[in-house]
Amino acid sequence: MKVLLVSFYYHPELGAAPSRITNMANGLKREGVDVDVLTCLPNYPKGKIFEGYRGRISKKEVIDGINVYRYWTYASVSKNVILRAFGMLSFALVMWLFAFKRKLICSYDKVIVQSPPLFVPLSAIILFKSLYNRKVILNISDLWPLSAVELGAMSEGGKMHKIFSWIERFIYRKSDAILGQSNEILRHINEFESPKYKFLYRNLQKYDVNVEFHKKGEVVKIVYAGLLGVAQDILGIIKNIDFKGLGVEFHLYGGGNQTNSIVEYINNNSCNVFYHGYVDKSQMANELAKYDVSIVPLVVRIKGAVPSKIFDIIPMGMPVLFCGGGEGAEIVKEYNLGYVSEPQDYKALSENIARLKSLSDEEYILLSKNCVKASKSDFDFDVQMKKTFDFISSI
């Protein structure tokens, strides 16, 4: 079976979005699938085309045995919805240069398209399904435009909202099958005209580690590794949680549109918060092993959202301080992976940090073992990929 993955994000970009599709590509390859990737020139999360890719319209490269076809996009991390939309639209249009590879496109049995951003699956469905009659499978990781409304980035009923809502209905209706990263996403899609073939595909991680449990350090060290953006609002956490007074450390990795503000705040305040910049995915497991607990935040309750950070850290045997609701909170509670507080409830988060710090070694190890057990059972990447392969093959 030969599959093309179409995504706005891909390695060497950092964050949950590129990690999700990169893991899928590598996982399918290990299952014996011949995988190609169609994506844009890397720019995320910095909002600038990476060194070595600038000044190009397109570039083909081979990463881990996978052919990656890249095309230009307007790169931006602006909070302006129109500029962000233009960046997504630019790739959705420029990727039609790939349409001239007729023989290559006809060789694909299935095309898996990452959504959001919505302009990309809209363009991909017209190109690969309508023009080339390929089977198209949507991989839905976020419910746009609903999540944009919940984050306050878009007004419900406005012009942009109506456009994105039409695109959402169109791509559900025209796809041949759907992968969704949460049960809530799949339930939402069932409210619309959509294909009968649907599969729960969580954003799981594969780490070459063999952890049985994690021990708590003398000084509790909390970590957050990922996007430093408005949806996570790490800046709000470090302004409202007295990490120094609690006697703990908070360590940050990654980047986003809050990065400069976070670094400025850390430099001007003695707050026991440390920023380490970017770390390559291959080094992340070793970095995470240094810490005792991870904060997994959402600034608001977002329907369908299950932060992938949960699945990033539990294989390390690291408990979770989850700030949010919905299915993510349910998972943390059901599997006893850590403690939950509501979005932006800094008092409850502070209490959960103090609670974790006061755990005995035996109590902490029990939490750690729960994380490892869950990662090796219901949230095992290899098991999921085998089921995903069977699902894709059946379409």
Secondary structure by P-SEA (a helix, b strand, c coil): cbbbbbcccccccccaaaaaaaaaaaaaaaaccbbbbbbccccccccccccccccccbbbbbcccbbbbbbbccccccccaaaaaaaaaaaaaaccccccaaaaaaaccbbbbbccaaaaaaaaaaacccccccbbbbbccccaaaaaaaacccccccaaaaaaaaaaaaaaaaccbbbbccaaaaaaaaacccccccccccbbbbbccccccccccccbbbbbbcccccccaaaaaaaccccccccbbbbbbbbccaaaaaaaaaaaccccccccccccccaaaaaaaaccbbbbbbccccccccccccccccccccccccccccaaaaaaaaaccbbbbcccaaaaaaaaaaaaaaccaaaaaaaaaaaaaaaaccccaaaaaaaaaaaaaac
